[in-house]
Amino acid sequence: MYFSATGNTEKAVKRVAEAIARAIGVPLEVFDFTFPESRESVQKYGPEDLVVIGTPVYAGRVPNKMLPYIQTGLQGEKTPMIPIVTFGNRSYDNALIELVEELGAKGFRSIAGACVPSEHAFIAKLAAGRPDSKDLEELSKFASKTAEKLMALSELPTESIHVPGEYPAPYYKPLGADGKPAVFLKAKPKTDEDKCDRCGTCESMCPMGSISKEDPMMVDGVCIKCQACVRKCPRGAKYFDDPDFLSHVEMLKENYAGRKEAEYFI
């Protein structure tokens, strides 16, 4: 189960879920809640299920526009869970503990968890190509150890494992290249009219359903800066030009270019 606007979280979650399903010999079901229509129904799970769930880290937490669905659209009943968060080479901050606690309140119990660096949505040069082959190998090992733990349990856990972080926690405040706060909440993608052929890809890929079907150059609703429209436009017609957004990107390039490693909790 995952929210994955650009595919990196999906890649990590599927690697873990597929490996565990093979290890313990159970069928695998996939639920993608990236798009609005998938978040219209309530998903219920019992003690016989194992949920591997993942989201990217936005401003140090679970994406705020996905949090209401996590709080109301998912129900567990002593359901074992493996939460996974992917972060763009800066920090996962408090996203993992937030996922653990929010779903813990809905009847899920975390038996393991992972924080995995992934290519930054804002700039591909940060953690480029990740999760890469090394990450995927580590995720497979994590899955094997988690499967062994699960099979060794005599009864389902009553509490989730401990993971680092602060809950509840404030959102990370983005900084610009000058070290001052960079405020770009209202920034929306622009469209190069010379490149756009109105194919509709951007509209279909927007997880908020905010791009107009009639005119893909119009962003009528909320933009969460996931970059799905930018990354998936076949003609490279979408872009951001908000000064604060671009300044924040420069700050990330300057300060977070080094390779970060994943963290695992079992």
C-alpha positions in Angstrom: 0.0 0.0 0.0 1.5 3.3 -1.0 1.2 7.0 -2.0 3.9 7.4 -4.7 3.6 10.4 -7.0 6.9 9.8 -8.8 7.3 6.0 -8.3 10.1 5.9 -5.8 8.0 4.9 -2.8 6.2 2.3 -4.8 9.6 0.8 -5.7 10.7 0.5 -2.1 7.4 -0.8 -0.7 6.9 -3.4 -3.4 10.5 -4.7 -2.9 9.7 -5.4 0.8 6.2 -6.7 0.3 7.1 -9.1 -2.5 10.1 -10.5 -0.6 8.0 -11.1 2.5 5.2 -12.7 0.6 7.6 -15.1 -1.0 9.3 -15.8 2.3 6.2 -16.7 4.2 4.3 -18.1 1.3 1.2 -15.9 1.2 -0.6 -14.0 -1.6 0.2 -10.4 -2.3 -2.4 -7.6 -2.9 -1.4 -4.1 -4.0 -3.3 -1.0 -3.1 -2.1 2.3 -4.6 -3.8 5.4 -3.0 -1.9 7.9 -5.0 -4.9 9.2 -7.0 -8.1 10.8 -5.7 -10.5 8.0 -6.8 -8.5 5.4 -4.8 -9.1 7.4 -1.6 -12.9 7.3 -1.8 -13.4 4.0 0.1 -12.3 2.7 3.5 -9.8 -0.2 3.5 -10.2 -2.6 6.4 -7.7 -5.1 7.7 -7.7 -7.8 10.4 -5.1 -9.7 12.5 -4.6 -12.2 9.7 -3.3 -9.4 7.3 0.2 -7.9 7.1 0.2 -4.3 5.7 3.3 -2.9 4.2 2.6 0.8 3.8 4.7 3.6 2.4 4.7 7.4 1.8 7.3 9.9 0.8 8.4 12.5 3.4 7.1 16.0 2.8 8.5 18.8 5.0 9.6 16.2 7.5 6.3 14.5 7.9 3.7 12.4 6.2 2.3 14.4 3.3 -0.3 16.6 4.9 -2.9 16.1 2.1 -2.6 12.3 2.5 -2.8 12.4 6.3 -6.7 12.7 6.4 -7.0 9.6 4.3 -4.5 7.7 6.6 -6.6 8.8 9.6 -10.0 8.0 8.2 -9.6 5.7 5.2 -7.6 2.8 6.8 -8.8 0.6 9.6 -7.0 -2.2 11.3 -7.8 -4.7 14.0 -4.5 -5.7 15.7 -3.1 -5.7 12.2 0.7 -6.1 11.9 2.2 -3.4 9.8 5.5 -2.4 8.3 5.7 1.4 7.7 8.2 2.7 5.1 9.0 6.4 4.4 11.2 7.6 1.5 13.1 10.9 1.8 14.9 13.0 -0.7 18.4 12.9 0.8 17.8 15.5 3.5 16.1 13.8 6.4 13.1 11.7 7.3 12.6 13.9 10.4 9.4 12.7 12.1 7.6 11.0 9.2 8.2 7.5 10.3 7.0 8.0 13.9 4.0 9.9 12.6 3.0 7.0 10.4 3.5 4.6 13.3 1.4 6.6 15.7 -1.4 7.6 13.3 -2.0 4.1 12.1 -1.4 2.8 15.6 -4.5 4.8 16.6 -6.4 3.0 13.9 -5.6 -0.6 15.1 -2.3 -1.2 13.3 0.9 -2.4 15.1 4.3 -1.8 13.6 6.6 -4.8 13.8 9.4 -3.2 11.7 10.0 0.0 9.8 12.3 1.6 7.3 13.5 5.1 6.1 14.8 4.9 2.6 16.6 7.7 0.7 15.1 8.3 -2.8 15.6 10.6 -5.7 14.4 14.1 -4.6 11.2 15.1 -6.3 12.5 18.7 -6.7 15.8 17.9 -8.2 17.0 14.6 -9.7 20.6 15.3 -8.8 19.9 14.6 -5.1 19.9 10.8 -4.5 19.8 10.3 -8.2 18.3 6.9 -9.2 17.5 5.9 -5.7 16.4 3.5 -4.4 19.3 2.0 -6.4 20.6 -1.5 -6.6 22.3 -1.3 -3.2 19.2 0.0 -1.6 17.1 -2.7 -3.1 19.5 -5.4 -1.9 19.3 -3.9 1.6 15.5 -3.8 1.4 15.4 -7.5 0.5 17.6 -8.3 3.6 15.3 -6.2 5.7 12.3 -8.0 4.4 14.0 -11.4 5.1 14.8 -10.4 8.7 11.2 -9.1 9.2 9.7 -12.3 7.8 11.8 -14.3 10.3 10.6 -12.1 13.1 7.0 -12.5 12.0 7.2 -16.2 11.8 8.8 -16.5 15.2 6.0 -14.5 16.9 3.8 -16.7 19.2 1.2 -14.0 19.3 0.6 -10.6 17.6 2.2 -7.6 19.3 0.1 -5.4 21.4 2.4 -2.4 20.9 4.4 -1.0 18.0 8.2 -1.0 17.9 10.0 2.1 19.0 11.2 4.4 16.2 13.0 7.7 16.6 11.3 11.1 16.2 8.9 13.5 17.8 5.2 13.1 17.8 3.2 15.3 17.3 5.8 17.4 15.5 5.9 20.6 13.5 6.6 20.7 9.8 10.1 21.3 8.6 10.4 24.9 7.4 12.2 25.1 4.0 15.1 27.5 3.7 16.4 29.4 0.7 20.0 29.7 -0.6 20.4 32.7 1.7 19.5 30.7 4.8 16.2 32.5 5.2 12.7 30.9 5.2 11.5 30.0 1.7 7.7 30.2 1.5 6.3 28.5 -1.6 3.1 26.9 -0.4 1.1 28.6 -3.1 3.5 27.9 -5.9 2.0 26.0 -8.9 3.5 24.5 -12.0 3.7 26.6 -15.2 3.3 25.3 -18.7 5.5 26.1 -21.8 2.8 26.6 -24.4 5.3 25.9 -27.2 6.0 22.4 -25.9 2.5 21.4 -24.6 0.4 19.4 -27.0 -2.5 19.0 -24.5 -2.0 15.2 -24.3 -3.5 15.1 -20.8 -0.7 13.2 -19.1 -0.2 15.9 -16.4 -3.9 15.9 -15.6 -4.0 12.1 -15.2 -0.9 12.0 -13.1 -1.8 14.7 -10.6 -2.5 13.0 -7.2 -4.7 15.9 -6.1 -6.8 16.1 -9.3 -5.9 19.7 -9.5 -5.0 20.1 -13.2 -7.9 21.0 -15.5 -9.1 18.3 -18.0 -10.3 21.0 -20.4 -7.1 23.1 -20.2 -4.1 21.3 -18.8 -2.3 24.7 -18.5 -4.7 25.5 -15.6 -4.1 24.3 -12.1 -7.4 24.8 -10.4 -6.8 23.1 -7.1 -4.2 22.5 -4.5 -0.6 21.8 -5.6 1.5 19.7 -3.2 4.7 20.2 -5.2 5.1 16.4 -5.8 6.5 17.1 -9.3 4.5 14.3 -10.9 3.4 16.6 -13.7 6.9 17.9 -14.3 8.6 14.5 -14.2 6.0 12.7 -16.3 5.2 15.2 -19.0 6.5 13.5 -22.2 7.4 16.9 -23.8 9.0 18.6 -20.7 6.4 21.3 -20.8 5.8 21.7 -17.0 8.1 23.6 -14.8 8.2 25.7 -11.6 9.5 29.3 -11.6 8.6 30.5 -8.1 11.7 32.3 -6.7 11.4 30.9 -3.2 11.0 27.4 -4.6 14.0 27.7 -6.8 16.0 29.2 -3.9 15.1 26.2 -1.8 16.2 23.9 -4.5 19.6 25.7 -4.6 20.0 25.3 -0.9 19.3 21.5 -1.2 21.9 21.2 -3.9 24.4 23.0 -1.8 23.9 21.2 1.5 22.6 17.7 0.8 24.6 16.3 -2.1 26.3 13.5 -0.1 24.9 10.0 -0.1 22.6 9.2 2.8 22.0 5.7 3.9 18.7 4.0 4.8 17.8 3.2 8.4 15.9 0.1 9.4 14.1 -0.8 12.6 13.1 -4.4 13.5 
